[in-house]
Amino acid sequence: MSKHLQNDVDQLHRRLMALFGVVEQMADKAVRALCENQFELAQQVIDTDPQVNQTEVEIEEDCLKILALHQPVAADLRRVSTVLKINSDLERIADLACNIAERARCMHQHPYFPIPEQLTPMVRQSTLMVQMALDSFVNSDVSLANQVILLDQSVDDYNLAVINELKELMHQDNQYVEPALHCFSASRHVERIADHAENIAEDVIYLVDGDIVRHRHENFEIGSDTFPKE
């Protein structure tokens, strides 16, 4: 790797790490606004979104400039292409955090609505996956990335449990229909955040091993450290 390419890639890495931090805070604040009824946090999340959008565009432009000017190959090309994909996933997580914040603001008008108990562990699991995905990228840790992928099924199970409980609440009392729909939407957004964390974990595996593991999860055995090679 040339010195100029190394400097540009290092700068790209730092900018992505900064974006990771901002998006992680947005997700944390959004779910706290939802689960703890902290209305002021919801607005903070929404106000941060334009900054994330601008940074996402700038990082993409930097990636394209590196590809055009340096024409990287092998591991360098994998790193730049991985940053492009992770950058997009982070922007989507930020958008989902804003959606959760919006739902939290709507549910603030229904303080007596009984939020399903399964939503709290689901939120914790989803935010944990984002944190683990970040750590796996920073440390090039394939084993940790695999753990993120394995955790996604439990988030899906929590989401299904939340939906079923919301259906029961709506059947019990018509006044619960509106807040239940907001809660249903928020739960779905939390589940999608976990999906994007899983995407990032898959990108880390590609970055480190050069192995594309999308759509191959059925071949992954729980307790193993890596996906089997084809």
C-alpha positions as CSV (number, residue, x, y, z in Angstrom):
1,M,0.0,0.0,0.0
2,S,1.4,3.4,-0.9
3,K,1.8,6.1,1.7
4,H,-1.0,8.3,0.2
5,L,-3.4,5.4,0.0
6,Q,-2.6,4.4,3.6
7,N,-3.3,8.0,4.8
8,D,-6.6,8.2,2.9
9,V,-7.7,4.8,4.2
10,D,-6.7,5.7,7.8
11,Q,-8.7,8.9,7.5
12,L,-11.7,7.0,6.1
13,H,-11.5,4.6,9.1
14,R,-11.5,7.4,11.6
15,R,-14.5,9.0,10.0
16,L,-16.5,5.8,10.0
17,M,-15.6,5.2,13.7
18,A,-17.0,8.7,14.5
19,L,-20.2,7.9,12.6
20,F,-20.4,4.6,14.5
21,G,-20.3,6.5,17.8
22,V,-23.0,9.0,16.7
23,V,-25.4,6.3,15.4
24,E,-24.9,4.1,18.4
25,Q,-25.9,7.0,20.7
26,M,-28.9,7.7,18.5
27,A,-30.1,4.1,18.8
28,D,-29.6,4.1,22.5
29,K,-31.5,7.4,23.0
30,A,-34.3,6.3,20.8
31,V,-35.0,3.0,22.7
32,R,-34.7,4.8,26.0
33,A,-37.3,7.3,24.8
34,L,-39.5,4.4,23.9
35,C,-39.1,2.2,26.9
36,E,-38.5,4.8,29.6
37,N,-40.9,7.5,28.2
38,Q,-38.1,10.1,28.1
39,F,-39.7,12.4,25.6
40,E,-36.8,14.8,25.4
41,L,-34.4,12.1,24.1
42,A,-36.7,11.5,21.1
43,Q,-36.2,15.0,19.8
44,Q,-32.4,14.8,20.3
45,V,-32.4,11.7,18.1
46,I,-34.4,13.4,15.3
47,D,-32.2,16.5,15.5
48,T,-29.1,14.5,15.0
49,D,-30.2,12.8,11.8
50,P,-29.2,15.5,9.3
51,Q,-25.6,15.3,10.6
52,V,-25.6,11.6,10.0
53,N,-27.0,12.0,6.5
54,Q,-24.3,14.5,5.6
55,T,-21.5,12.4,7.0
56,E,-22.8,9.3,5.2
57,V,-22.6,11.2,1.9
58,E,-19.1,12.5,2.6
59,I,-17.8,9.0,3.5
60,E,-19.2,7.6,0.3
61,E,-17.6,10.4,-1.7
62,D,-14.3,9.6,0.0
63,C,-14.6,5.9,-0.8
64,L,-15.3,6.7,-4.5
65,K,-12.3,9.1,-4.6
66,I,-10.0,6.4,-3.2
67,L,-11.3,3.9,-5.7
68,A,-10.8,6.3,-8.6
69,L,-7.4,7.7,-7.6
70,H,-5.6,4.7,-6.1
71,Q,-7.3,1.8,-7.7
72,P,-6.8,-0.5,-4.7
73,V,-6.7,-4.2,-5.0
74,A,-7.0,-7.3,-2.7
75,A,-7.2,-6.4,1.0
76,D,-7.3,-2.7,0.3
77,L,-10.2,-3.0,-2.1
78,R,-12.0,-5.2,0.4
79,R,-11.6,-2.5,3.1
80,V,-12.9,0.3,1.0
81,S,-15.8,-1.7,-0.3
82,T,-16.6,-2.8,3.2
83,V,-16.6,0.8,4.5
84,L,-19.1,1.6,1.7
85,K,-21.5,-1.1,2.8
86,I,-21.1,-0.4,6.6
87,N,-21.6,3.3,5.9
88,S,-24.9,2.6,4.3
89,D,-26.0,0.3,7.1
90,L,-25.2,2.9,9.7
91,E,-27.3,5.5,7.9
92,R,-30.2,3.1,7.9
93,I,-29.8,2.4,11.6
94,A,-29.9,6.2,12.2
95,D,-33.1,6.4,10.1
96,L,-34.7,3.6,12.1
97,A,-33.7,5.3,15.4
98,C,-35.5,8.4,14.2
99,N,-38.6,6.2,13.4
100,I,-38.5,4.7,16.9
101,A,-38.2,8.3,18.3
102,E,-41.2,9.3,16.4
103,R,-43.2,6.4,17.7
104,A,-42.0,7.2,21.2
105,R,-43.3,10.7,20.9
106,C,-46.7,9.3,19.8
107,M,-46.8,6.9,22.7
108,H,-46.0,9.7,25.1
109,Q,-49.6,10.7,24.6
110,H,-50.6,7.3,26.0
111,P,-48.7,7.0,29.3
112,Y,-50.9,4.3,30.7
113,F,-50.5,1.9,27.8
114,P,-48.9,-1.4,29.1
115,I,-45.8,-1.8,26.9
116,P,-45.1,-5.6,26.3
117,E,-42.5,-7.0,28.7
118,Q,-40.6,-8.7,25.9
119,L,-39.8,-5.3,24.3
120,T,-37.2,-4.4,26.9
121,P,-35.0,-7.5,26.4
122,M,-35.5,-7.2,22.7
123,V,-34.2,-3.6,22.8
124,R,-31.2,-4.7,24.9
125,Q,-30.3,-7.5,22.5
126,S,-30.6,-5.3,19.5
127,T,-28.4,-2.5,20.9
128,L,-25.9,-5.1,22.1
129,M,-25.7,-6.4,18.6
130,V,-24.8,-2.9,17.3
131,Q,-22.1,-2.6,20.0
132,M,-20.7,-6.0,19.2
133,A,-20.7,-5.3,15.5
134,L,-18.7,-2.1,16.1
135,D,-16.2,-4.0,18.3
136,S,-15.9,-6.8,15.7
137,F,-15.0,-4.2,13.0
138,V,-12.6,-2.3,15.2
139,N,-10.7,-5.4,16.3
140,S,-11.2,-7.4,13.0
141,D,-12.8,-10.1,15.2
142,V,-14.5,-12.7,13.1
143,S,-15.6,-14.8,16.1
144,L,-17.4,-11.8,17.6
145,A,-19.0,-11.0,14.2
146,N,-20.3,-14.6,14.1
147,Q,-21.8,-14.1,17.6
148,V,-23.7,-11.1,16.3
149,I,-25.2,-13.1,13.5
150,L,-26.3,-15.8,16.0
151,L,-28.1,-13.3,18.2
152,D,-30.4,-12.1,15.4
153,Q,-32.7,-15.1,15.8
154,S,-33.4,-14.2,19.4
155,V,-34.4,-10.7,18.4
156,D,-36.8,-12.1,15.8
157,D,-38.3,-14.3,18.5
158,Y,-38.7,-11.3,20.8
159,N,-40.4,-9.3,18.0
160,L,-42.9,-12.1,17.4
161,A,-43.7,-12.3,21.1
162,V,-44.2,-8.5,21.3
163,I,-46.6,-8.6,18.3
164,N,-48.6,-11.5,19.7
165,E,-49.0,-9.6,23.0
166,L,-50.0,-6.4,21.2
167,K,-52.7,-8.3,19.3
168,E,-54.1,-9.6,22.6
169,L,-54.1,-6.1,24.0
170,M,-56.0,-4.7,21.0
171,H,-58.6,-7.5,21.4
172,Q,-59.1,-6.8,25.1
173,D,-59.7,-3.0,24.7
174,N,-60.3,-0.8,21.7
175,Q,-58.6,2.2,23.4
176,Y,-55.3,0.3,23.1
177,V,-55.5,0.1,19.3
178,E,-53.7,3.4,18.5
179,P,-50.8,3.0,21.0
180,A,-50.5,-0.7,20.1
181,L,-50.0,0.2,16.5
182,H,-47.3,2.7,17.4
183,C,-45.6,0.1,19.6
184,F,-45.9,-2.5,16.8
185,S,-44.1,-0.2,14.4
186,A,-41.4,0.6,17.0
187,S,-40.8,-3.1,17.6
188,R,-40.4,-3.7,13.9
189,H,-37.9,-0.9,13.7
190,V,-35.9,-2.3,16.6
191,E,-35.9,-5.7,14.8
192,R,-34.6,-4.0,11.7
193,I,-31.7,-2.4,13.6
194,A,-30.6,-5.9,14.6
195,D,-30.8,-6.9,10.9
196,H,-28.4,-4.1,10.0
197,A,-26.1,-5.0,12.9
198,E,-26.1,-8.5,11.4
199,N,-25.2,-7.0,8.0
200,I,-22.2,-5.2,9.5
201,A,-21.0,-8.4,11.1
202,E,-21.2,-10.2,7.7
203,D,-19.2,-7.4,6.2
204,V,-16.5,-7.8,8.9
205,I,-16.2,-11.5,8.0
206,Y,-15.8,-10.5,4.4
207,L,-13.2,-7.9,5.3
208,V,-11.1,-10.2,7.3
209,D,-11.5,-13.5,5.5
210,G,-12.7,-12.5,2.1
211,D,-15.6,-14.8,2.6
212,I,-19.2,-13.8,1.6
213,V,-21.5,-15.4,4.2
214,R,-24.8,-13.8,3.3
215,H,-27.6,-16.4,2.8
216,R,-25.4,-19.2,4.3
217,H,-26.5,-19.0,7.9
218,E,-28.3,-22.3,7.8
219,N,-24.8,-23.9,7.4
220,F,-23.5,-22.2,10.6
221,E,-23.4,-24.3,13.7
222,I,-24.1,-22.7,17.1
223,G,-20.9,-22.8,19.2
224,S,-18.5,-22.8,16.2
225,D,-16.2,-19.9,15.5
226,T,-16.6,-19.6,11.8
227,F,-18.8,-20.3,8.9
228,P,-17.9,-23.4,7.0
229,K,-16.1,-22.8,3.7
230,E,-17.7,-23.9,0.5
